[in-house]
């Protein structure tokens, strides 16, 4: 093969095999990237919904004290919140807001805040 110029069919087939393995691994990374992006979008939306509800609850006076849950229309998210008086200080209130995808409640965002009255 020293005097031959060009590639044999076997060399071309091996090069194509190596190239196709590399391209297939790249294609699987694209799918994984899309899944991770969708999960991070859900987490970001849950955090935004929890933050908005927390701001709304902190502005209410007097505070409602029952546990409440709502499904946020058009988002596929559910929010729950509770407001409880602290056991140590009757002027201190603990507000807890949780937001999560309705179909995946194990992926939740929980915010807690203390309010002094």
MOUR-V379630 format. One record per residue. N is the residue number from 1. PSI is psi in degrees with one decimal (none if undefined). NEAR is the number of other C-alpha atoms within 8 Angstrom. Layout:
n:N psi:PSI near:NEAR
n:N psi:PSI near:NEAR
This chain:
n:1 psi:-1.1 near:3
n:2 psi:-39.0 near:3
n:3 psi:-10.0 near:4
n:4 psi:140.2 near:5
n:5 psi:138.1 near:4
n:6 psi:-177.6 near:4
n:7 psi:148.0 near:6
n:8 psi:165.4 near:6
n:9 psi:-37.8 near:6
n:10 psi:-42.5 near:6
n:11 psi:-40.2 near:8
n:12 psi:-41.6 near:9
n:13 psi:-39.6 near:8
n:14 psi:-41.6 near:8
n:15 psi:-40.3 near:8
n:16 psi:-36.7 near:8
n:17 psi:-46.1 near:8
n:18 psi:-43.1 near:8
n:19 psi:-42.6 near:8
n:20 psi:-35.9 near:8
n:21 psi:-43.3 near:8
n:22 psi:-42.7 near:8
n:23 psi:-37.7 near:8
n:24 psi:-38.5 near:8
n:25 psi:-36.3 near:8
n:26 psi:-38.7 near:8
n:27 psi:-37.8 near:8
n:28 psi:-31.9 near:8
n:29 psi:-34.6 near:8
n:30 psi:-43.5 near:8
n:31 psi:-41.9 near:8
n:32 psi:-40.1 near:8
n:33 psi:-39.9 near:8
n:34 psi:-40.8 near:8
n:35 psi:-43.8 near:8
n:36 psi:-39.8 near:8
n:37 psi:-41.3 near:8
n:38 psi:-40.5 near:8
n:39 psi:-41.8 near:8
n:40 psi:-33.5 near:8
n:41 psi:-42.3 near:8
n:42 psi:-43.0 near:9
n:43 psi:-39.5 near:12
n:44 psi:-43.0 near:8
n:45 psi:-41.4 near:8
n:46 psi:-41.9 near:14
n:47 psi:-40.7 near:10
n:48 psi:-44.0 near:8
n:49 psi:-40.0 near:10
n:50 psi:-42.2 near:15
n:51 psi:-43.1 near:9
n:52 psi:-42.5 near:8
n:53 psi:-39.8 near:9
n:54 psi:-44.7 near:13
n:55 psi:-40.3 near:8
n:56 psi:-41.8 near:8
n:57 psi:-35.8 near:9
n:58 psi:-20.3 near:7
n:59 psi:-5.6 near:6
n:60 psi:136.4 near:7
n:61 psi:125.2 near:4
n:62 psi:158.2 near:4
n:63 psi:135.6 near:7
n:64 psi:143.7 near:5
n:65 psi:8.2 near:7
n:66 psi:150.9 near:6
n:67 psi:132.0 near:8
n:68 psi:148.9 near:7
n:69 psi:143.5 near:8
n:70 psi:148.9 near:7
n:71 psi:127.0 near:9
n:72 psi:114.2 near:9
n:73 psi:133.9 near:6
n:74 psi:0.5 near:4
n:75 psi:-17.7 near:5
n:76 psi:17.9 near:10
n:77 psi:153.6 near:12
n:78 psi:140.9 near:12
n:79 psi:139.7 near:14
n:80 psi:150.2 near:11
n:81 psi:152.9 near:11
n:82 psi:150.0 near:11
n:83 psi:122.6 near:13
n:84 psi:146.7 near:8
n:85 psi:139.8 near:10
n:86 psi:142.9 near:10
n:87 psi:-26.9 near:5
n:88 psi:-31.9 near:4
n:89 psi:116.3 near:7
n:90 psi:-13.2 near:8
n:91 psi:-2.5 near:8
n:92 psi:128.6 near:11
n:93 psi:141.0 near:13
n:94 psi:120.0 near:12
n:95 psi:126.7 near:14
n:96 psi:126.9 near:12
n:97 psi:132.6 near:14
n:98 psi:134.3 near:12
n:99 psi:138.5 near:15
n:100 psi:155.6 near:15
n:101 psi:134.7 near:13
n:102 psi:-36.3 near:9
n:103 psi:-13.1 near:5
n:104 psi:75.1 near:7
n:105 psi:-12.1 near:8
n:106 psi:-7.8 near:5
n:107 psi:69.0 near:8
n:108 psi:156.9 near:11
n:109 psi:125.2 near:11
n:110 psi:128.0 near:9
n:111 psi:138.1 near:10
n:112 psi:143.5 near:8
n:113 psi:149.4 near:8
n:114 psi:138.3 near:8
n:115 psi:131.5 near:9
n:116 psi:123.4 near:6
n:117 psi:none near:5
